[in-house]
Amino acid sequence: MAALPIGTVTFLFTDIEGSTALLQRLGDHRYAEVLEEHRRLLRAAFERGGGQEVGTQGDSFLVAFHRARDAVATAVAAQRALTNHAWPDGTSLRVRMALHTGEPVSETGGYVGLDVHRAARICAAGHGGQILVSQAVEVLATPDLPRGASLRDLGTHRLKDLREPEHLFQVVNPDLPADFPPLKSLEAIPETTASRTKLLGRRTWILALAAMLAAAVGLNVGGLRYRLFGNPAAEHIRSIAVLPLENISRDPDQEYFAEGMTDALINDLGKIGELRVISRTSVMRYKGSKKSLQEIARELQVDSLVEGTVARSGDRVRITANLVQASPEKHLWADSFERDLRDVLALQSDVSRAIANGIQIRLTPQERTRLMSAHSVDPAAYEAYLEGRYFFEKLLPFGGSKARQYFELAIAKDPTWALPYSGLADSFAEGYDHMAIPNEFCRKAKAAALDAVKRDDKVAETHTSLADIEFWCEWDWFGADREARRAIELNPSFARAHSSHGRYLLAMGRTGEGLAETKRAVELDPLSFRIRWDRWLLLYMTGQYDAAAEQCRKIQELDTKQSPSQGRLYCGEVDVAKGNPAQAIRELLEAVTLSEPKNPRAIANLGYAYALAGRRNDAQEVIAHLMELSKHDYVHPVLVAAVYAGLGEKQDAFEWLEKGYRVHSRDLLELRYDPHFATLRSDPRFADLVRRMGLPQ
C-alpha cells in the first residue's frame, strides 16, 4: 500500500443516505450484496483518482488525496458510477460526499485532527447524490475543475460540533443530479454575514482553523501552532532567502536534484508580490557556507531565511524546511513534506504555500492560483530538466550544449511540460550574442520559447527569454516591453526580468524607469554578475560615473571566473569617461591580460583609451589586432567603430556603425547614451541611424 499523503491533504468522506431504511427494506443478505457492490464501485474510482483509503466503517469511506483537484474529479467519477449502475430490484442507492482540505497530523495508518471531523460534518449536512466542498477545496480546485464541472455557492452554515461556520459549495456536473433540498445544517447564516465572512479570505479561515486544531490536539507538531495561529514575529517579514537545500540522500550525484528543488522554491515564492525573494545566483554562493544565518541575512539584506534538506528515495521525495527570522534570530516554523516524484511540482507548491502561511503574507487570488496550479510530470523528464538547469547555471565548459541535451531529453519524455522548452530557449539564447544577427540561435531560441508559452503561458522565465529575443534579435520594441512586463507580473521577484526590462527602458530613453528596474534587480540578486553588469551599464550610460565605479568594483569582488577581468574592463571605461585615460589604460591592460580567451571588448576599449591619450599608433595597432581576431572569432562591428570615433575618424566610425546596423549589433541599442560616440551625435548620419533603428529620437 502506498504511503498516506502528508502536509496539505484533501479528504473525501462518503456515506449512504438512509442506510438503515434501506437495510430494513432489503434485508441483511440483499443489503450486504448492495453494500459490497457500492464499495467495489467506489474503490475503483478511488484507485483511478490516486486516492488512499484511510478507513471504512459501515457504509462510509474516508479517502486522502495529495491534490484537491484529484479529489473533486474522483468524487464526480464515483457519483457517475453509482448513478449509472443497474441496482437490483429498483434499488436507489444515494451516496452523499464531502471534500475538505487541511493539514492534519499524521499518525500510523491514519490522521489526527479536526480536518477529518470537518469532512464528516460537511458530509452529514448533504443529501444522497450531492457533492459538497469546503471553502479550502473551492480555493484549491477552482482553477482546475473537471471538464464541464462548476461550483455552486451554498452560503455559510453552522455545522454540528464545529465552533466556526463553514462556507460550503456544491459540485455541479452536467450528467449528475444538481438540485437538492436545503442543507441539513444547524443554521444557514444570512447573506450579509456570509458575504462578510467570505471577504475575510483564506488567511482568516486558516487562523480560525488553527484555534480549533490547537484546542483539539494541544500540540505544536511541526510548528503547527505558529503556522495556523500566526506568529507575531512573522508579521514584519517582507523579504526572504531560500538557502541551498542540503542533499541528505547520501548520493553526491543527487546534488543537481537538491539545487533544482531550491531553485523551484525560489521561483514559487517569487510569485508573491509583497515578498522580496533573493534569486538563485546569490543564494547558491552560500552552499556549504560556515557563515551564521544572521551574517548571511545581513549580506543579502533580508528579514528571514529558509534552510532545509531534501531526500530522495526511489520515487519518493521528502523536503524538510525551517523558517528563521534573521534579527533577532528566532525559529518561526518547521515542517516536512513528502510526495511521489511524479507529483514533485505539487510538493514544491505545498512547501511554498506553507512558507507563505508561516510569514503571514496575504496572497491575492491570482497568487493563490499560481501557487496551486501544479500538475503531474514524468519523473524521468523532471530529472533530465534539473540536470539541464544544473549544467546551464554552472557555466561549465560545453555547459550550454550539455544543458541542451538534457532539456531535449526532458521534452522527449514529457512533451506537454513547458519548463524544458523554456530551458532550451535560454541555452540557445546564450549563443546568439557571439555571431551576426539574425542567426540560428535566435531562431531556435524563439521557437523553443514559443513552444513553452503554448504549453504554459504563466512561466516568467519564458516571457523573459522572449523579451530578450525580441529586444536583441528582432528589435521588436513593443514585444520586448510586453514580454518583460508579463514576466514581472508573473514573478515580481525574478531579477532577470527586471534587469532585462531596465535595458529596454534605457534604449527607449526612459532612463529613470530603467535605473529603478536595475536597482530592483540588484536588490533581488545582489551577487549575480549579469545583474550587476546591467546596473553598471545604466549608471555608466546615464553619466553617473561615481556610482558606476562602485558597481564595477563590486563586480570584481564576485566569485566568478569572468568577474576580475570584466570588473577591470568596466572600471577602465568609467576612468576614460571621467577624463583619466592613463588610469584607464592600466585597468584595461589588466583586463586584457586576465581575460581568456582574449576579450575583443576589452581590447577595443584599450584602443579607445589609447586614442584619447594621444597614442594614435597604439590605437591603430589595436584596430589591426581586432581585424586579425575577427578572422576566427566574432568581433562586434561597433567595437571597431568606437576606436575610430576615439581617433576622430568619423567616416570610418560611421562605416563600422553601419556594419553593426546590418547585423543588429547589440551595442547599438545604447548608442544615444554611449560616451564613446559623443563626438558623433551632432552629425546628421547619427540621427538617421537612430531613426532607422526605430528608437525614439
Secondary structure as UniProt FT lines:
FT   STRAND          9..16
FT   TURN            17..18
FT   HELIX           19..48
FT   TURN            49..50
FT   STRAND          52..57
FT   TURN            58..59
FT   STRAND          60..65
FT   HELIX           68..84
FT   HELIX           88..90
FT   STRAND          95..102
FT   STRAND          105..107
FT   TURN            108..109
FT   STRAND          110..112
FT   HELIX           114..124
FT   TURN            128..129
FT   STRAND          131..134
FT   HELIX           135..141
FT   HELIX           142..144
FT   TURN            147..148
FT   STRAND          150..158
FT   TURN            160..161
FT   STRAND          166..172
FT   TURN            174..175
FT   STRAND          187..188
FT   HELIX           191..199
FT   HELIX           201..217
FT   HELIX           221..223
FT   HELIX           224..229
FT   HELIX           232..236
FT   STRAND          239..242
FT   STRAND          246..247
FT   HELIX           252..254
FT   HELIX           255..269
FT   TURN            270..271
FT   TURN            273..274
FT   STRAND          276..277
FT   HELIX           280..283
FT   HELIX           284..286
FT   TURN            287..288
FT   HELIX           293..300
FT   STRAND          304..313
FT   TURN            314..315
FT   STRAND          316..325
FT   TURN            326..329
FT   STRAND          330..340
FT   HELIX           341..343
FT   HELIX           344..358
FT   TURN            359..360
FT   HELIX           365..372
FT   HELIX           379..394
FT   TURN            397..398
FT   HELIX           399..413
FT   TURN            415..416
FT   HELIX           419..429
FT   TURN            430..431
FT   HELIX           432..434
FT   HELIX           440..455
FT   TURN            457..458
FT   HELIX           460..468
FT   HELIX           469..473
FT   HELIX           477..490
FT   TURN            492..493
FT   HELIX           495..507
FT   TURN            508..509
FT   HELIX           511..524
FT   TURN            526..527
FT   HELIX           529..541
FT   TURN            542..543
FT   HELIX           545..557
FT   TURN            561..562
FT   HELIX           563..577
FT   TURN            578..579
FT   HELIX           581..594
FT   HELIX           600..612
FT   TURN            613..614
FT   HELIX           616..629
FT   TURN            630..632
FT   HELIX           637..647
FT   HELIX           650..662
FT   TURN            663..664
FT   HELIX           666..670
FT   TURN            671..673
FT   HELIX           675..680
FT   TURN            681..682
FT   HELIX           684..693
//
